[in-house]
Every structure is written in structure tokens, then in C-alpha cells.
Amino acid sequence: MQRIVPFLLLSAVVAAPAAAQDLPTIVDQRIRAIEPKVIEWRRHLHQHPELSNRETRTAETIAAHLRKLGMDVTTGVAHTGVVGVLKGGKPGKVVALRADMDALPVIEEGDLPFKSTVKTEYLGQQVGVMHACGHDAHMAILLGVAEVLASVREQLPGTVKFIFQPAEEGPPPGEEGGAPLVIKDGALENPKPDAIFGLHVMAGMPAGMLAYRSGPLMASADWLYITVKGKQTHGAWPWSGIDPVITSAQILGGLQNIVARQIDVSKEPAVVTVATIHGGARKNIIPDQVEMSGTIRSFDEDMRQDIHARIKHIAQTIAEANHAHADVKIDKAVPVTVNDPALTERIVPTLKRIGGDGGLRVNQRVMVAEDFSYFQQQVPGFFYFVGITPKDQDMAQAAPNHSPRFVIDESGLLQGARSLAALAVDFLSQ
């Protein structure tokens, strides 16, 4: 078993002149050497999670380490974000590497010795806080990459921007946050990256496996709200009112026909999900209104707009047929995560080198969303997955990301750090 050095005693890798080995080899060797530190960083961050736009302690830890590495550091980006700039000793391009920082309002159910016991208030109620999506791993990986690249700065061609982004899970209601605010605050300027890379640890994939896809990888996410307004009456006299409950049921059925019968799913998949229905307070009173909410997922912008239009048409016409009224609100949350095809083709050899035999695969599209997509709208971007489920475990039985039982096989962190560092070095060296 590897000896883990206490977090607060960790020190930076001392820069040393490059030997006859090439830069990618030197970087890979040093990444391997600091694997215990990456694991310890991850454990420290896991034990001290913070919710979106509240990542103050996390930001202080990250900023202190980047400053120790001699970087130009900007804090307060999108409230609590941190951006470090590492200028190489040789001229070249600019590459950005991004990790997200926020945890989720989830009570951890595992029994890890470093499990989170943090409690806080979220939307007016007391909640637990847990890194149930792996953002602790993302930060630890990027801290490791930062340390190693800083140790070879004199041999490094170009500049690396390390973007630690808050609120990937979405800012609290009424607040700005996440990737859009990071961009608004200038994280992609002075200097502007020529490319940006990001990764996500993924349950249900063998630890250390790398997975990618050119073009659309993760879906857009939109939030759907429908309020059906009728006329309250006694449940014994339904003809005396306008029933929003049965109207909502008909709308719900109609919405399922969009994906099942109205759009060409052979072109791109899509999902329309109504997840909540609320209305009424007593079993013999028909209420005045019913409220529904859900999500819309798609991979094509034209299809996305078409689905929005169909939802509004179906809800409003069914309501009208029942003499009710439907208010439809759709909030666009996150665009499609699209890996730049030219950039993907350029860096696949790097992933093959790091993944080795059987350690790299082309992934199917996934319906979950990721606000890394906003960066990809500004500069060519590439996003990929790293497996963190023990190789001897049934992958289908692994607790998914966002579960209170989500766990990480820490052996997968090394491949995350190796691949991210290699992508940066190879891109700058080409």
C-alpha cells in the first residue's frame, strides 16, 4: 500500500532540467510519481465539499497551491473560481484545462474514512453535502497536472491556463454562475486559449478506462415548467368546474408522443421527461391549477427548437380543448457538449498512447449534460470520460454519479492525470 502524505505537508515537485528524454516522457514519469499526492488531494477535497457558488474554502486551497507553483493566479472568477496561468519557457500556443469545483446537496451513505459529514442549508432546508459527481477527483487531477507542468516550465512551449470552475451543477436560484459567468468574467481572455480540454470521472466504466467521441457527446438540458389552470369545484360536481388534473394527464400523454411519434429519432435521440406533478390538497376537491416540471434532452439544435415548439403546441391545444389554460415555460440550461472534430482527430493518438491496449474506447452519446459545452462554443474543445469503477465489479451495478452511494476507485485518477497532462503537452508541442 502506498504511503499517503498528509495534505497540508505536500510540497511542489522541484523543477529540474530536462534530461535526454523527450518532454512527454518526462511529464508522464512525474505524473506517475505524484499519484499518492493526487489521491490525498482528492481525499481532502472530498472530506470538505461545498455547494455551487459557495466553494470558498476549496478556492483558497487551490489558489494557495497554484501560487506556490509560481503561477499568475486570479481568484473570485464567477464568485469562487480560480484561474492559474503557467507561462512556458518557449513560445507557443495557449491551452486551457478545466476542472469543476462544486458538490451536491446529498448525504453520503458510504463508510469511507474520509467521508463527508458536512451539513449546510440549501433552498431553505438542512442538507448534507457530498462530492457525489466526482468533482473532487477532477480538481485533484488538475492540481497534479499543474504541479508537474510547472516543474517543466522551461521546456514547455506556450502557455497553460488552469480553470477551476464553480457551479457546474448550476447556481442557486436567482444567482449567476457556472461556465457562462466564468466566460463573462474573462477566463478565456488574456490570453485566449487555442483549445480547451476537460474530463469527467464516470461510474460504470472500468477504473482507468478512457472514453471519447467526436462531435456531440453529451446532450443539451432544458427545464420544462407547465402550469395548467382550470376552475375549482367539488369533486362530486366536476361539471361545475374545469378540471386541471385530467387536463394535465392528457398533456402528459401527448408530450410522450413527441419522441415516440413526431421526431426522427434515427437522426438524433431525444428525451422529454415530466418528473413532477403537483395539484390539489384534498381528495374531494378539484383544484384551480396543476403544476408540472421536467427536462428536455437533445443533441441537435434544430431538433431542440422543434421539440420546444411541439411541447407548447400540445400543452396549449389540449388545455384549450378542455376549456383550461396552459402556461408553458422552457428554460434553456446547457447546450450540447460537442467535441470539435478536427481537434478530436488531432489528439486521438495521444489518448491511444496513454490508454494502451484495451484502455480506450469510443463512447456512445449520453443524455446527461455538462456546462463545459459553453467553453466549446468559444474555442475548440474536447471532453472525455475516465472510468472509476473497480474492474472486478459488475459495471451495471455501480452506483451512478449523483448517488449517495457513489464511490471512486482511486486507481483511475492516475489515468485522468496522465491523459490530461499528455493532451496539454502534445497540443502545445505540435
C-alpha positions as CSV (number, residue, x, y, z in Angstrom):
1,M,0.0,0.0,0.0
2,Q,1.3,3.4,-0.9
3,R,2.1,5.8,1.9
4,I,-0.1,8.9,1.7
5,V,1.5,12.2,2.8
6,P,-0.8,14.5,4.9
7,F,-2.4,17.1,2.6
8,L,-1.0,20.2,4.4
9,L,2.5,18.9,4.2
10,L,2.5,18.3,0.4
11,S,5.1,20.3,-1.5
12,A,5.6,21.1,-5.1
13,V,7.8,19.0,-7.4
14,V,11.1,20.8,-7.7
15,A,11.9,21.9,-11.2
16,A,14.8,20.1,-12.7
17,P,16.5,20.4,-16.1
18,A,15.2,18.0,-18.7
19,A,17.4,15.0,-19.4
20,A,17.8,13.5,-22.8
21,Q,14.2,12.1,-22.6
22,D,11.5,13.9,-24.6
23,L,9.1,16.2,-22.7
24,P,6.0,13.8,-22.9
25,T,8.0,11.0,-21.3
26,I,9.4,13.3,-18.5
27,V,5.9,14.6,-17.8
28,D,4.4,11.1,-17.7
29,Q,7.0,9.9,-15.3
30,R,6.5,12.8,-13.0
31,I,2.7,12.3,-13.1
32,R,3.2,8.7,-12.0
33,A,5.5,9.8,-9.2
34,I,2.9,12.1,-7.7
35,E,0.0,9.7,-7.8
36,P,-0.1,9.5,-3.9
37,K,-0.4,13.3,-3.7
38,V,-3.3,13.3,-6.3
39,I,-5.1,10.7,-4.1
40,E,-4.5,12.7,-1.0
41,W,-5.7,15.9,-2.6
42,R,-8.9,14.1,-3.7
43,R,-9.5,12.8,-0.2
44,H,-9.0,16.2,1.4
45,L,-11.4,17.8,-1.1
46,H,-13.9,15.0,-0.7
47,Q,-14.0,15.5,3.1
48,H,-14.6,19.2,2.7
49,P,-17.2,19.7,0.0
50,E,-19.0,22.9,-0.8
51,L,-22.1,23.7,-2.8
52,S,-22.3,25.7,-6.0
53,N,-21.2,29.4,-5.7
54,R,-20.1,28.6,-2.1
55,E,-16.7,27.0,-2.8
56,T,-14.7,29.5,-0.7
57,R,-12.5,27.0,1.2
58,T,-12.0,24.9,-1.9
59,A,-10.9,28.0,-3.8
60,E,-8.4,29.1,-1.1
61,T,-6.8,25.6,-1.1
62,I,-6.5,25.6,-4.9
63,A,-5.2,29.2,-5.2
64,A,-2.6,28.6,-2.5
65,H,-1.2,25.6,-4.3
66,L,-1.1,27.4,-7.7
67,R,0.7,30.4,-6.2
68,K,3.2,28.0,-4.6
69,L,3.9,26.7,-8.1
70,G,4.7,30.3,-9.2
71,M,1.7,30.9,-11.4
72,D,-0.2,34.1,-12.1
73,V,-3.4,33.4,-10.1
74,T,-6.8,35.1,-10.4
75,T,-9.4,34.4,-7.8
76,G,-13.1,35.5,-7.5
77,V,-13.8,34.3,-11.0
78,A,-17.6,33.7,-11.2
79,H,-17.7,34.2,-7.4
80,T,-15.4,31.5,-6.3
81,G,-13.5,30.3,-9.3
82,V,-9.7,30.2,-9.7
83,V,-7.6,30.6,-12.8
84,G,-3.9,30.0,-12.9
85,V,-1.7,30.9,-15.8
86,L,1.6,29.0,-16.4
87,K,3.9,30.6,-19.0
88,G,6.3,28.1,-20.6
89,G,9.9,28.9,-21.3
90,K,9.4,28.6,-25.0
91,P,6.9,30.5,-27.3
92,G,3.9,28.6,-28.4
93,K,0.1,28.3,-28.3
94,V,-2.3,28.5,-25.4
95,V,-4.2,25.6,-24.0
96,A,-6.8,25.6,-21.2
97,L,-7.6,22.8,-18.8
98,R,-10.7,22.9,-16.8
99,A,-12.0,21.2,-13.6
100,D,-15.3,21.8,-11.8
101,M,-15.4,22.5,-8.1
102,D,-18.9,22.2,-6.6
103,A,-20.5,19.3,-4.6
104,L,-24.2,18.3,-4.4
105,P,-26.8,18.5,-1.6
106,V,-26.6,14.8,-0.9
107,I,-26.0,12.9,2.3
108,E,-23.1,10.4,1.8
109,E,-24.1,6.9,2.7
110,G,-20.7,5.2,2.3
111,D,-18.3,4.4,5.1
112,L,-15.1,5.9,3.7
113,P,-12.7,7.1,6.4
114,F,-12.7,10.4,4.7
115,K,-16.4,10.6,4.0
116,S,-18.2,13.9,4.1
117,T,-20.1,14.8,7.2
118,V,-20.7,18.4,6.1
119,K,-24.2,19.9,6.6
120,T,-25.5,23.2,5.3
121,E,-28.7,25.0,4.2
122,Y,-29.9,24.7,0.7
123,L,-33.2,26.2,-0.6
124,G,-34.3,26.8,2.9
125,Q,-33.7,23.3,4.3
126,Q,-30.8,21.5,6.0
127,V,-29.0,19.1,3.7
128,G,-25.8,17.0,3.6
129,V,-23.1,17.9,1.1
130,M,-21.2,15.4,-0.9
131,H,-18.9,15.2,-3.9
132,A,-21.3,12.7,-5.5
133,C,-20.3,13.5,-9.0
134,G,-16.6,13.3,-8.8
135,H,-15.6,16.9,-8.9
136,D,-13.2,16.3,-6.1
137,A,-11.4,13.9,-8.4
138,H,-11.4,16.5,-11.2
139,M,-9.8,19.1,-9.0
140,A,-7.2,16.7,-7.7
141,I,-6.3,15.5,-11.2
142,L,-5.8,19.1,-12.4
143,L,-3.8,20.1,-9.3
144,G,-1.5,17.2,-10.1
145,V,-1.2,18.2,-13.7
146,A,-0.5,21.8,-12.6
147,E,2.3,20.7,-10.3
148,V,4.0,18.6,-13.0
149,L,3.8,21.1,-15.8
150,A,5.1,23.8,-13.5
151,S,8.1,21.6,-12.9
152,V,9.0,21.5,-16.6
153,R,8.0,25.1,-17.4
154,E,11.4,25.9,-19.0
155,Q,10.9,23.1,-21.6
156,L,7.2,23.9,-22.1
157,P,6.3,25.6,-25.4
158,G,3.4,28.0,-24.9
159,T,1.0,28.7,-22.0
160,V,-1.4,26.6,-19.9
161,K,-4.4,28.1,-18.3
162,F,-5.8,26.1,-15.3
163,I,-9.5,26.9,-14.9
164,F,-11.2,25.7,-11.7
165,Q,-14.8,26.4,-12.3
166,P,-17.6,26.8,-9.7
167,A,-21.2,25.8,-10.0
168,E,-21.1,23.3,-12.8
169,E,-24.2,21.7,-11.2
170,G,-26.0,25.0,-11.6
171,P,-26.0,28.1,-9.5
172,P,-28.7,28.6,-6.8
173,P,-32.0,30.2,-8.0
174,G,-31.6,33.9,-8.6
175,E,-27.8,33.7,-9.0
176,E,-25.5,33.7,-11.9
177,G,-22.8,31.1,-12.1
178,G,-21.1,28.2,-13.8
179,A,-19.3,28.3,-17.1
180,P,-21.3,31.2,-18.6
181,L,-20.2,33.5,-15.8
182,V,-16.6,32.2,-15.9
183,I,-16.5,33.2,-19.6
184,K,-18.2,36.5,-18.8
185,D,-15.6,37.2,-16.2
186,G,-12.8,36.9,-18.8
187,A,-11.3,33.4,-18.1
188,L,-10.9,32.8,-21.8
189,E,-9.2,36.1,-22.4
190,N,-5.7,37.5,-21.9
191,P,-4.5,35.1,-23.3
192,K,-7.3,33.3,-25.3
193,P,-6.8,29.6,-25.5
194,D,-6.4,27.9,-28.8
195,A,-8.1,24.8,-27.3
196,I,-9.6,23.7,-24.1
197,F,-9.7,20.2,-22.5
198,G,-11.8,18.7,-19.8
199,L,-12.7,15.3,-18.3
200,H,-15.3,13.6,-16.1
201,V,-14.9,10.5,-14.0
202,M,-17.7,8.1,-14.7
203,A,-19.2,5.3,-12.7
204,G,-20.0,2.1,-14.7
205,M,-16.7,2.3,-16.6
206,P,-13.6,0.2,-15.5
207,A,-11.1,2.2,-13.5
208,G,-8.6,3.8,-15.8
209,M,-10.6,3.3,-19.0
210,L,-10.7,6.4,-21.3
211,A,-13.7,7.1,-23.5
212,Y,-14.3,9.8,-26.0
213,R,-16.5,10.6,-29.0
214,S,-16.1,13.1,-31.8
215,G,-19.0,15.6,-32.3
216,P,-22.0,15.5,-29.9
217,L,-21.1,13.6,-26.8
218,M,-23.5,14.9,-24.1
219,A,-27.0,16.3,-24.5
220,S,-28.4,19.8,-24.1
221,A,-30.5,20.2,-21.0
222,D,-33.6,22.4,-20.8
223,W,-36.0,22.7,-17.9
224,L,-39.7,22.5,-18.5
225,Y,-42.5,24.1,-16.4
226,I,-46.2,23.8,-17.3
227,T,-49.0,25.3,-15.2
228,V,-52.5,24.1,-16.1
229,K,-55.2,26.5,-14.9
230,G,-58.8,25.3,-14.5
231,K,-61.7,26.2,-12.2
232,Q,-62.0,24.8,-8.7
233,T,-65.1,22.8,-7.8
234,H,-66.4,19.9,-5.6
235,G,-65.2,16.5,-6.6
236,A,-68.8,15.4,-6.7
237,W,-69.7,18.1,-9.2
238,P,-66.9,18.0,-11.8
239,W,-69.2,19.6,-14.5
240,S,-69.3,22.7,-12.4
241,G,-65.7,23.5,-12.8
242,I,-62.7,22.9,-15.2
243,D,-60.5,20.0,-14.1
244,P,-56.8,20.8,-14.5
245,V,-55.9,17.3,-13.2
246,I,-57.4,15.4,-16.1
247,T,-56.2,18.0,-18.5
248,S,-52.6,17.6,-17.1
249,A,-52.9,13.9,-17.6
250,Q,-53.9,14.3,-21.2
251,I,-51.0,16.8,-21.7
252,L,-48.6,14.3,-20.2
253,G,-49.7,11.6,-22.6
254,G,-49.5,14.0,-25.5
255,L,-45.9,15.0,-24.7
256,Q,-44.7,11.4,-24.9
257,N,-45.8,11.3,-28.5
258,I,-43.2,13.9,-29.4
259,V,-40.3,11.5,-29.1
260,A,-42.4,8.3,-29.8
261,R,-44.1,9.5,-33.0
262,Q,-43.2,13.1,-34.1
263,I,-39.5,13.5,-34.4
264,D,-36.9,11.5,-36.4
265,V,-35.0,9.7,-33.7
266,S,-33.0,7.8,-36.3
267,K,-31.2,11.2,-36.8
268,E,-30.6,12.0,-33.1
269,P,-32.1,10.7,-29.9
270,A,-34.1,12.9,-27.6
271,V,-35.9,12.8,-24.2
272,V,-38.9,14.6,-22.9
273,T,-39.5,13.8,-19.2
274,V,-42.1,15.2,-16.9
275,A,-40.8,14.4,-13.4
276,T,-43.1,16.3,-11.0
277,I,-46.9,16.9,-10.9
278,H,-48.4,18.9,-8.1
279,G,-52.1,19.9,-7.7
280,G,-54.8,19.9,-5.1
281,A,-54.9,19.4,-1.4
282,R,-57.9,17.2,-0.7
283,K,-59.4,14.0,-2.4
284,N,-62.8,15.5,-3.0
285,I,-61.8,19.0,-4.3
286,I,-60.8,19.6,-7.9
287,P,-58.1,22.3,-7.7
288,D,-57.8,25.5,-9.6
289,Q,-54.4,24.5,-11.1
290,V,-51.8,21.8,-11.5
291,E,-48.1,22.4,-11.9
292,M,-45.7,20.1,-13.8
293,S,-42.0,20.2,-14.3
294,G,-39.4,18.2,-16.2
295,T,-36.5,18.2,-18.5
296,I,-35.8,18.1,-22.3
297,R,-32.6,16.5,-23.7
298,S,-31.4,16.5,-27.3
299,F,-28.3,16.5,-29.4
300,D,-29.3,18.8,-32.3
301,E,-30.1,22.5,-32.1
302,D,-32.8,22.4,-34.8
303,M,-34.4,19.4,-33.1
304,R,-34.2,21.1,-29.8
305,Q,-36.1,24.1,-31.1
306,D,-38.7,21.8,-32.8
307,I,-39.3,19.9,-29.6
308,H,-39.8,23.2,-27.7
309,A,-42.4,24.3,-30.2
310,R,-44.2,21.0,-30.1
311,I,-44.4,21.0,-26.3
312,K,-46.0,24.4,-26.3
313,H,-48.5,23.5,-29.1
314,I,-49.5,20.2,-27.5
315,A,-49.9,21.6,-24.0
316,Q,-51.9,24.7,-25.1
317,T,-54.2,23.0,-27.6
318,I,-55.1,20.1,-25.2
319,A,-55.8,22.7,-22.4
320,E,-57.9,24.7,-24.8
321,A,-59.9,21.6,-25.8
322,N,-60.7,21.2,-22.1
323,H,-61.6,24.9,-21.7
324,A,-58.5,25.2,-19.5
325,H,-55.3,27.2,-20.0
326,A,-51.7,26.1,-20.1
327,D,-48.7,28.3,-19.4
328,V,-45.5,26.8,-20.7
329,K,-42.1,27.9,-19.7
330,I,-38.8,26.4,-21.0
331,D,-35.5,27.5,-19.6
332,K,-32.5,26.7,-21.7
333,A,-29.9,25.4,-19.2
334,V,-27.0,23.8,-21.0
335,P,-26.1,23.4,-24.7
336,V,-24.9,20.2,-26.4
337,T,-21.4,19.2,-25.5
338,V,-19.7,18.9,-28.9
339,N,-16.2,17.7,-29.3
340,D,-14.5,19.6,-32.2
341,P,-14.0,17.0,-34.9
342,A,-10.7,18.4,-36.1
343,L,-9.3,18.7,-32.6
344,T,-10.5,15.2,-31.7
345,E,-8.7,13.7,-34.8
346,R,-5.6,15.6,-33.8
347,I,-5.4,14.3,-30.2
348,V,-6.7,10.7,-30.5
349,P,-3.1,9.4,-30.9
350,T,-2.4,10.9,-27.5
351,L,-5.3,9.1,-25.9
352,K,-4.2,5.8,-27.6
353,R,-0.7,6.2,-26.3
354,I,-2.0,6.8,-22.7
355,G,-4.8,4.3,-22.9
356,G,-2.7,1.4,-24.3
357,D,-4.3,-1.8,-25.4
358,G,-7.9,-2.1,-24.3
359,G,-7.8,1.2,-22.3
360,L,-9.5,3.5,-24.8
361,R,-12.9,3.3,-26.4
362,V,-15.3,5.3,-28.4
363,N,-18.3,6.2,-26.2
364,Q,-21.9,6.3,-27.1
365,R,-23.8,9.6,-26.7
366,V,-25.1,10.2,-23.2
367,M,-28.2,12.1,-22.1
368,V,-26.7,13.9,-19.1
369,A,-25.4,17.4,-19.7
370,E,-22.3,19.3,-18.9
371,D,-21.7,23.1,-19.0
372,F,-18.2,22.6,-20.4
373,S,-20.3,23.0,-23.6
374,Y,-20.2,26.8,-23.1
375,F,-16.4,26.8,-23.4
376,Q,-16.7,24.8,-26.6
377,Q,-18.9,27.5,-28.1
378,Q,-16.0,29.9,-27.6
379,V,-12.9,27.9,-28.5
380,P,-12.3,24.4,-29.9
381,G,-12.9,22.0,-27.1
382,F,-12.5,18.3,-26.2
383,F,-14.2,16.5,-23.3
384,Y,-13.8,12.8,-22.4
385,F,-14.6,10.3,-19.6
386,V,-12.4,8.4,-17.2
387,G,-13.6,5.2,-15.6
388,I,-13.5,4.9,-11.8
389,T,-15.4,1.6,-11.0
390,P,-13.3,-1.4,-9.8
391,K,-12.5,-3.6,-12.8
392,D,-13.8,-6.7,-11.0
393,Q,-17.2,-5.2,-10.2
394,D,-20.3,-5.6,-12.3
395,M,-20.4,-2.3,-14.2
396,A,-24.2,-2.3,-14.4
397,Q,-24.4,-2.5,-10.6
398,A,-22.1,0.5,-9.9
399,A,-23.8,3.4,-8.0
400,P,-24.1,6.2,-10.6
401,N,-22.8,9.7,-10.4
402,H,-25.1,11.8,-8.1
403,S,-25.9,8.8,-6.0
404,P,-25.3,9.0,-2.2
405,R,-23.5,5.6,-2.7
406,F,-21.2,6.9,-5.5
407,V,-17.6,5.8,-4.9
408,I,-14.4,6.2,-6.7
409,D,-11.7,3.6,-7.3
410,E,-8.8,5.9,-6.9
411,S,-6.6,3.9,-9.2
412,G,-8.5,5.6,-12.0
413,L,-7.1,9.0,-11.0
414,L,-3.7,8.3,-12.5
415,Q,-5.1,7.8,-16.0
416,G,-7.0,11.0,-15.6
417,A,-3.9,13.0,-14.7
418,R,-1.7,11.2,-17.3
419,S,-4.2,11.8,-20.1
420,L,-4.9,15.4,-19.3
421,A,-1.2,16.3,-18.9
422,A,-0.4,14.5,-22.2
423,L,-3.1,16.3,-24.1
424,A,-1.8,19.6,-23.0
425,V,1.9,18.8,-23.8
426,D,1.1,17.2,-27.1
427,F,-1.2,20.0,-28.2
428,L,1.4,22.7,-27.4
429,S,4.2,20.7,-28.9
430,Q,2.5,20.0,-32.3
